[in-house]
Amino acid sequence: MQRAAPTADQTTPETSASTSGIGSVDEFLALAAQLAALVFGPGGEERAAQAVEFLRRRLTGDYEVDPFGFDAELTETVLLPLLRPLYRRWFRVRVTGAANLPADGPALVVANHSGTLPLDSLMTQVAVHDEHPAQRHLRVLGADLVFQLPFVGDLARTSGTTLACNEDAERLFAAGELVGVWPEGFKGIGKPFSERYKLQRFGRGGFVAAAIRARAPIVPCAIVGAEETYPMVGNLRTVARLLGLPYLPITPTFPWLGVLGLVPLPSKWLIEFGEPIPTAGYGPGAAEDPTLVFELTDRVRETIQQTLHTLLARRSNIFF
Amino acid sequence: MRKAVVVTGVARYLGACFARMLGDDPAVGRVIGIDVVPPQHDLGRCEFERADIRNPVVADVITKARVDTVVHMNVLATPVDAGGRAPQKEINVIGTMQLLAACQKAPTVRRLVVKSSTTVYGASPRDPAIFTEEIAPKALPRSGFAKDSVEVEGYVRGFSRRRPDVYVTTLRFANFVGPTVRTPLTEYFTMPVLPVVIGHDARLQFVHEDDGLAALRLATVEDRPGTYNVAGDGIMLLSQAARRAGRPNIPVPGLVSSTVGAVLRRAKLADFSPEQIQFLTYGRGVDTTRMREQLGFEPKYTTAQAFDSFVDARCRGGILDPDRLRSVERTLVGLLRGSAGGGG
C-alpha cells in the first residue's frame, strides 16, 4: 500500500503503475497475482480478480444499503455462507412446504420461537433464501433489545432485520417484502426446557392487523429442533435483571463450560411452511376489528401448534 | 405583488447564501436580513438590519417594512456559534418566541418558513427505521440543539393556532453536506481518523446545500403550509460514508465516547454533543413522500451524491482514498486477467 501511494497522485490511474517507474510494485503485484492463482486453483485468476473488485468496492463504500440498513450484497456473499455450515451440517435442517412461500409480493411468515438465542430466526432466513427458487430474503422483525446491543444490532440490520413495530412492518409490506415475525417474543425464546413446543401467548396481534392492512397472506411456520439447541434448565433472574436482560439461562453446558457452553447441541431440525392464509378478502377496516384480528391470530397459532405435534411425531430422535 | 421577506440568521453561512439568493429572485422585491452580529459573508442585494431577535426591536423592522414573509433560520446547531450553551439556548428558544410574537402582531405577515431539523426525531434503538412527519419518537431529545428544535417547533405550532391566516411551513432538514457548508458533521468527516462508537453503525441521510436552499426558496415564494422532511434519496451507513471519504475509523467504547467527544470539542477538532453521539450511534432515516407530493420538491442530489460532492471538495487525500484503492484494484485486476488494463 505505502509503496503504491505515489501513483495515486497522478490523474490517470490506468497508466500509473506502468509509467511510474516503480518496477518493484509491478513485480510485487505480479507475484500477488500468481499467489492468488495458487490459492484459487488453476484458472482461478478470474475469481481472484472478482474478489479484488469486491474488496475494493467494500473498502471504498461503493455499495448500497436499503433504508432499514439491509445490505443484500454482504448478506449473500458473507453472512449466509457463514450460516450455511451450521444449517446444513450441524442442524441438518429439513424444510417442507417451501412452495407455500409466494414468489413475489408481500407476505408474512409467522413462526414459533425457542432456544434461548434466536438461532431459529437465523436458520429460517437461510431456509427461505436457499429452499425457495426465488431466493427471497426474509425481513425479520426483531425486539428492541437486539438493536440496543452493540455488534448484534448492527449485524441484524445488515442482514435485513428491523424493529418490530407497525410502522416498519407496513413499510416492508408496501415494498413487497417477505416479512418474518416470532410473535411469542421473549416469552417463547426464554421459556424453560420443560415447556418445549408449547406455544406461548402471541403478543397483541399487531402483526396480523398489519398483514390485513397490506392484504398480505400469512404463512404459518413451525420450527422443530431449536428447543434442544440450548435446553434452558434454569434462569438467573437476579443477574439478568442487573444486566438489563429478559433472562439469563442455565443450560447443561452454560455457564459451566464457559465459552464452550455457547456451542449449540446438534439437534435435528425440521421447518415446515404451512399453507398461506389469504387476508385480501377481508376488505378495508377489517384490521380495525379486534374480534376478527384475534380470531385470525388464534387460527395461525393453532395451525403452528398442530404442525409442531405432527413434525415431532415424524422426528424419531432429537439428534437424528 | 413582489414580496418583502425577512430572513433571520444571515450572519452565518447558509443564512447569507439564502439571503443572497432571494436578493436575485425576481419574485422577491425586498429582502431584509437580521442578525445579532454583522454578516461575514456577502449578502448581495439583501439589506442588513442589526437586531437581536431576542428583543422586541425586531417587531419594528417587520412592521415598518410591511413584511409579508418571514424566514426563520436562526436556530443554532452548536454552542460554539453562540458562545456557549446558555446563549445558544437563549437565541434558539427565546429568540424564536420573540420573533413569533412580533409576527403575531404584524398584520402584513402572510407566510412563515422555519428551518428545522430531523434531529427532532432523536435517535434511539426503540424507534422505527424511517420517520414520517407524523411519527412521534419514543423519547423526545433531552438536550442541546435537538431539544431546542423540538421546543421551537412547539412554539411555531402555537403561533399557527393563534394566526390561522398565516401559511406556516416547517422544513425538517437532514444533515446538510456539500462543497462549502460547514457543520459539526462535515468537520467530523474531515478529521484524518474518525472515532466511531464500537459495534454500532448509524444510518445517515444527507441533503445537499443547493437542494436545502432550493427547498427553502420554494417554501418562501409559494404557499405550501405544513411540516415536511427534506432529505436526499437513500441512506448511507456511517462506516460507508467514512470509506467514501477515505478515512479509517477507530472504534471507541460507547461509555467513553462522550469523553472522547468532550476532548475533541475542547481541542476544537469537532463538535460532539451528547445528542450528536446518540445520532452517530443509532442514526435515523426519514420518509420524504410528503416532500415530493405536497411540497412539490424534488432534490437534485441523492444522499450518496450529496456526500460525494462534499468529499470531492473537502476530503481528498485521506489515508484510504478511494482513488488510491481504485488504482490498486485496476493494477491487480489487470494483472490477474492478463490484459493491458493495469500492468501493460
HADDOCK unambig.tbl for C-alpha pairs under 7 A between the chains (distance, minus, plus):
assign (segid A and resid 5 and name CA) (segid B and resid 324 and name CA) 6.93 0.50 0.50
assign (segid A and resid 8 and name CA) (segid B and resid 323 and name CA) 6.74 0.50 0.50
assign (segid A and resid 8 and name CA) (segid B and resid 324 and name CA) 4.93 0.50 0.50
assign (segid A and resid 8 and name CA) (segid B and resid 327 and name CA) 6.95 0.50 0.50
assign (segid A and resid 13 and name CA) (segid B and resid 327 and name CA) 5.16 0.50 0.50
assign (segid A and resid 14 and name CA) (segid B and resid 327 and name CA) 6.83 0.50 0.50
assign (segid A and resid 14 and name CA) (segid B and resid 330 and name CA) 6.88 0.50 0.50
assign (segid A and resid 14 and name CA) (segid B and resid 341 and name CA) 6.61 0.50 0.50
assign (segid A and resid 14 and name CA) (segid B and resid 342 and name CA) 5.56 0.50 0.50
assign (segid A and resid 15 and name CA) (segid B and resid 342 and name CA) 6.69 0.50 0.50
assign (segid A and resid 17 and name CA) (segid B and resid 331 and name CA) 6.78 0.50 0.50
assign (segid A and resid 17 and name CA) (segid B and resid 342 and name CA) 6.67 0.50 0.50
assign (segid A and resid 17 and name CA) (segid B and resid 343 and name CA) 6.35 0.50 0.50
assign (segid A and resid 18 and name CA) (segid B and resid 343 and name CA) 5.88 0.50 0.50
assign (segid A and resid 18 and name CA) (segid B and resid 344 and name CA) 6.42 0.50 0.50
assign (segid A and resid 29 and name CA) (segid B and resid 332 and name CA) 6.37 0.50 0.50
assign (segid A and resid 30 and name CA) (segid B and resid 335 and name CA) 6.41 0.50 0.50
assign (segid A and resid 33 and name CA) (segid B and resid 332 and name CA) 6.98 0.50 0.50
assign (segid A and resid 33 and name CA) (segid B and resid 335 and name CA) 6.59 0.50 0.50
assign (segid A and resid 33 and name CA) (segid B and resid 336 and name CA) 5.57 0.50 0.50
assign (segid A and resid 45 and name CA) (segid B and resid 336 and name CA) 5.23 0.50 0.50
assign (segid A and resid 45 and name CA) (segid B and resid 337 and name CA) 6.49 0.50 0.50
assign (segid A and resid 46 and name CA) (segid B and resid 336 and name CA) 6.78 0.50 0.50
assign (segid A and resid 46 and name CA) (segid B and resid 337 and name CA) 6.34 0.50 0.50
assign (segid A and resid 49 and name CA) (segid B and resid 333 and name CA) 4.95 0.50 0.50
assign (segid A and resid 49 and name CA) (segid B and resid 336 and name CA) 5.92 0.50 0.50
assign (segid A and resid 52 and name CA) (segid B and resid 329 and name CA) 6.40 0.50 0.50
assign (segid A and resid 52 and name CA) (segid B and resid 333 and name CA) 6.95 0.50 0.50
assign (segid A and resid 53 and name CA) (segid B and resid 329 and name CA) 6.51 0.50 0.50
assign (segid A and resid 56 and name CA) (segid B and resid 325 and name CA) 6.47 0.50 0.50
assign (segid A and resid 56 and name CA) (segid B and resid 326 and name CA) 6.70 0.50 0.50
assign (segid A and resid 56 and name CA) (segid B and resid 329 and name CA) 6.44 0.50 0.50
assign (segid A and resid 59 and name CA) (segid B and resid 243 and name CA) 6.12 0.50 0.50
assign (segid A and resid 60 and name CA) (segid B and resid 243 and name CA) 4.89 0.50 0.50
assign (segid A and resid 60 and name CA) (segid B and resid 244 and name CA) 5.18 0.50 0.50
assign (segid A and resid 60 and name CA) (segid B and resid 322 and name CA) 5.18 0.50 0.50
assign (segid A and resid 61 and name CA) (segid B and resid 240 and name CA) 4.54 0.50 0.50
assign (segid A and resid 61 and name CA) (segid B and resid 241 and name CA) 6.66 0.50 0.50
assign (segid A and resid 61 and name CA) (segid B and resid 243 and name CA) 5.05 0.50 0.50
assign (segid A and resid 61 and name CA) (segid B and resid 244 and name CA) 5.12 0.50 0.50
assign (segid A and resid 65 and name CA) (segid B and resid 236 and name CA) 6.90 0.50 0.50
assign (segid A and resid 66 and name CA) (segid B and resid 235 and name CA) 6.88 0.50 0.50
assign (segid A and resid 67 and name CA) (segid B and resid 234 and name CA) 6.30 0.50 0.50
assign (segid A and resid 67 and name CA) (segid B and resid 235 and name CA) 5.67 0.50 0.50
assign (segid A and resid 67 and name CA) (segid B and resid 285 and name CA) 6.79 0.50 0.50
assign (segid A and resid 68 and name CA) (segid B and resid 129 and name CA) 5.68 0.50 0.50
assign (segid A and resid 69 and name CA) (segid B and resid 203 and name CA) 6.71 0.50 0.50
assign (segid A and resid 144 and name CA) (segid B and resid 125 and name CA) 6.20 0.50 0.50
assign (segid A and resid 144 and name CA) (segid B and resid 126 and name CA) 5.38 0.50 0.50
assign (segid A and resid 147 and name CA) (segid B and resid 125 and name CA) 5.20 0.50 0.50
assign (segid A and resid 148 and name CA) (segid B and resid 125 and name CA) 5.50 0.50 0.50
assign (segid A and resid 150 and name CA) (segid B and resid 198 and name CA) 6.92 0.50 0.50
assign (segid A and resid 150 and name CA) (segid B and resid 199 and name CA) 4.27 0.50 0.50
assign (segid A and resid 150 and name CA) (segid B and resid 200 and name CA) 5.60 0.50 0.50
assign (segid A and resid 151 and name CA) (segid B and resid 199 and name CA) 4.14 0.50 0.50
assign (segid A and resid 151 and name CA) (segid B and resid 200 and name CA) 6.18 0.50 0.50
assign (segid A and resid 154 and name CA) (segid B and resid 199 and name CA) 6.68 0.50 0.50
assign (segid A and resid 154 and name CA) (segid B and resid 200 and name CA) 5.62 0.50 0.50
assign (segid A and resid 154 and name CA) (segid B and resid 201 and name CA) 6.15 0.50 0.50
assign (segid A and resid 163 and name CA) (segid B and resid 128 and name CA) 6.34 0.50 0.50
assign (segid A and resid 165 and name CA) (segid B and resid 128 and name CA) 6.68 0.50 0.50
assign (segid A and resid 167 and name CA) (segid B and resid 128 and name CA) 6.33 0.50 0.50
assign (segid A and resid 168 and name CA) (segid B and resid 128 and name CA) 5.86 0.50 0.50
assign (segid A and resid 168 and name CA) (segid B and resid 129 and name CA) 6.50 0.50 0.50
